[in-house]
């Protein structure tokens, strides 16, 4: 009967969306381990770490998890800031590497500004930071992708943003990956293009050494892997072709609610 079929569909939606979410979170756990492993193998010292082929890795993560951006934000203190900025000025090849990956003719500002930790005010006017904005640390965008879009955010301090402040504090306390509230809920209402649909920011912890399961709280947190995650990515491939017109209502733990139209495997 209808009630039984409804419950079966509801359980299927819950199961597949949970698998999709776990897959996305698992991708970022793997990426975090890559950073830690690379730094140890190449004897790089935090926060002076660069992951090669960053844009290529972003495109792989995008294909698997549907994310729209990727960032590496090491924890920088007042004591390590000068050394970090000198390191970034000397290790800028990752920017051109990203442009080459996309076969892009775009140019990126590689003036001195881009190698200093900055804040900004609209429209992307950079302000040099003499002191940390919050919590005694900086979270500069050491690497961002896609570089063709995200270049203005290189070395911008994420800690000037209240959303990233909350993400950093929660990751620091819990040692776990964290998803923010929907950051564009009001702007997403009534939009038909997926790029405007509800999305959240995610942060995964980076550790100086490999963390054993359950030991994360005792490990030295050295940075975050961050990303913008669209919520519809959790709900793709929920049901087979031919099952259309299903309205999926979503409510998160931040007391936000929104809905998606499910048309077979598409959202």
C-alpha positions in Angstrom: 0.0 0.0 0.0 1.0 3.7 -0.2 2.2 3.9 3.4 4.5 0.9 3.0 5.9 2.2 -0.3 6.4 5.6 1.3 8.4 4.2 4.2 10.5 2.1 1.8 11.4 5.2 -0.2 12.1 7.2 2.9 14.5 4.5 4.2 16.2 4.3 0.8 16.7 8.1 0.7 18.1 8.1 4.2 20.5 5.2 3.4 21.8 6.5 0.1 22.2 10.1 1.4 24.1 8.8 4.4 26.4 6.8 2.1 27.0 9.9 0.0 27.8 12.0 3.0 30.2 9.4 4.4 31.9 9.3 1.0 32.4 13.0 0.9 33.8 13.1 4.4 36.0 10.2 3.7 37.5 12.0 0.7 38.6 14.8 3.0 40.0 12.5 5.6 42.2 10.9 2.8 43.3 14.4 1.6 44.2 15.3 5.2 46.4 12.2 5.5 48.1 13.2 2.2 49.1 16.5 3.6 50.5 14.9 6.8 52.3 12.2 4.9 53.8 14.6 2.4 55.1 17.0 5.0 56.8 14.1 6.9 58.2 12.5 3.8 59.7 15.8 2.4 60.6 17.1 5.8 58.5 20.2 5.4 57.8 22.1 8.7 54.4 23.4 9.4 53.0 25.8 8.5 55.4 25.9 5.6 53.9 23.1 3.5 52.8 23.0 -0.1 50.8 20.1 -1.7 51.8 19.6 -5.4 49.1 19.4 -8.1 46.5 21.1 -5.8 44.1 21.9 -8.6 44.3 18.4 -10.1 43.4 17.1 -6.6 40.5 19.5 -6.4 39.1 18.3 -9.7 39.3 14.7 -8.4 37.5 15.6 -5.2 35.0 17.6 -7.1 34.2 14.6 -9.4 33.8 12.3 -6.4 32.1 14.6 -3.9 30.6 17.5 -5.9 32.4 20.2 -3.9 32.9 23.6 -5.5 36.1 24.8 -3.9 39.1 23.5 -1.9 41.4 25.3 0.5 44.4 24.5 2.6 44.6 26.8 5.7 47.6 26.1 8.0 47.6 27.5 11.5 50.0 30.5 11.6 50.9 32.3 14.8 52.5 35.7 15.4 55.8 33.9 15.9 55.6 31.9 12.7 54.0 34.5 10.5 57.2 36.2 9.1 58.8 32.8 8.2 55.5 31.6 6.6 55.2 34.7 4.4 58.9 34.4 3.3 58.2 30.7 2.5 55.1 31.6 0.4 57.1 34.2 -1.6 59.7 31.6 -2.4 57.3 28.8 -3.2 54.8 30.2 -5.6 55.1 27.6 -8.4 51.8 25.9 -7.3 49.9 28.9 -8.8 51.3 28.6 -12.3 51.0 24.8 -12.0 47.2 25.3 -11.4 46.9 27.6 -14.4 48.8 25.2 -16.6 46.5 22.4 -15.4 43.4 24.3 -16.7 45.3 25.4 -19.9 44.3 28.9 -18.7 45.6 32.1 -20.2 44.5 33.9 -17.0 47.0 35.8 -15.0 47.2 35.8 -11.2 48.5 38.7 -9.2 51.8 37.5 -7.8 52.9 40.9 -6.4 54.1 41.1 -2.9 50.5 41.4 -1.6 49.6 37.8 -2.4 52.4 36.5 -0.1 51.3 38.3 3.0 48.5 37.3 5.3 45.7 39.7 4.7 42.1 40.5 5.6 39.8 42.2 3.1 36.7 44.4 2.8 34.4 44.4 -0.2 35.2 44.4 -3.1 38.3 42.4 -2.1 40.4 45.2 -0.9 43.3 43.6 1.0 44.4 44.8 4.4 47.6 43.7 5.9 47.2 42.1 9.3 49.6 43.0 12.0 47.9 40.9 14.7 45.6 37.9 14.5 41.9 38.7 14.2 40.7 36.0 16.6 42.1 33.3 19.0 45.7 34.3 18.6 46.1 32.5 15.2 45.8 33.2 11.5 44.2 30.8 9.0 45.6 32.0 5.7 44.5 30.4 2.4 47.9 28.9 1.6 46.5 27.0 -1.4 43.1 27.5 -3.0 41.3 25.8 -5.9 40.2 26.3 -8.6 43.0 28.9 -8.8 41.3 30.5 -11.9 38.4 31.5 -9.6 39.9 31.5 -6.1 43.1 33.4 -6.7 41.9 36.6 -4.9 41.6 34.5 -1.7 45.3 33.4 -1.6 46.6 34.1 1.9 43.4 35.8 3.1 42.9 35.1 6.8 39.8 32.9 7.2 39.7 33.9 10.9 38.2 37.2 10.0 35.1 35.3 8.9 32.7 34.3 11.8 31.8 31.0 10.0 35.5 29.9 9.9 36.0 31.0 13.5 33.3 28.6 14.5 34.6 25.8 12.3 38.1 26.2 13.7 37.0 26.3 17.3 34.8 23.2 16.8 37.5 21.2 15.0 40.0 22.2 17.7 37.7 20.9 20.5 36.4 17.8 18.8 39.3 16.7 16.5 36.6 15.9 13.9 35.4 17.1 10.5 32.8 19.8 10.8 30.1 21.2 8.6 28.8 24.7 9.0 25.3 26.0 8.7 24.0 26.7 5.2 25.8 29.9 4.3 23.5 31.1 1.5 20.0 30.0 2.5 18.3 33.3 1.9 20.0 33.8 -1.5 19.3 30.2 -2.5 15.5 30.5 -2.3 13.8 30.3 -5.7 17.1 29.8 -7.6 17.0 27.2 -10.5 20.8 27.0 -11.1 22.6 24.5 -8.8 25.5 26.9 -8.1 23.0 29.0 -6.1 21.5 26.2 -4.1 22.1 25.7 -0.4 25.7 25.0 0.5 27.8 24.8 3.7 31.5 25.1 4.5 33.3 22.1 5.7 36.6 21.9 7.6 38.7 18.7 8.2 41.6 18.7 10.7 45.3 18.5 9.6 47.7 16.9 12.1 51.4 17.1 12.4 51.6 13.3 12.7 49.3 10.4 11.7 46.4 10.1 14.2 45.2 6.7 15.3 41.4 6.4 15.3 40.1 7.9 18.6 43.3 9.7 19.4 42.6 12.9 17.4 42.1 15.1 20.4 45.6 14.4 21.6 47.2 15.2 18.3 48.8 18.5 17.3 46.4 20.4 15.0 48.4 22.2 12.4 45.7 23.4 9.9 42.5 22.7 8.1 41.4 21.4 4.8 38.3 23.5 3.8 35.7 23.2 1.1 32.3 24.5 0.0 29.9 21.6 -0.1 26.5 21.9 -1.9 23.8 20.0 -0.1 22.4 18.5 -3.3 25.5 16.4 -3.6 24.2 14.3 -0.7 21.0 13.5 -2.6 22.2 12.5 -6.0 21.5 9.0 -7.3 18.9 8.4 -4.6 16.3 6.7 -6.8 16.4 5.1 -10.3 15.3 6.7 -13.6 11.5 7.0 -13.9 10.8 7.9 -10.3 10.1 11.6 -10.6 8.4 14.4 -8.8 9.6 13.5 -5.2 10.0 16.5 -2.9 12.8 16.0 -0.4 12.5 18.2 2.7 15.7 18.8 4.6 16.2 20.2 8.1 19.7 20.5 9.7 20.8 20.8 13.3 21.2 24.6 12.8 17.4 24.8 12.6 17.5 25.6 8.9 15.1 23.9 6.4 14.9 23.7 2.6 13.7 21.3 -0.1 14.9 19.6 -3.3 13.0 18.2 -6.2 14.2 14.6 -7.0 13.8 13.5 -10.6 15.2 10.0 -10.7 19.0 10.1 -10.0 19.0 13.9 -10.5 18.3 16.7 -8.0 
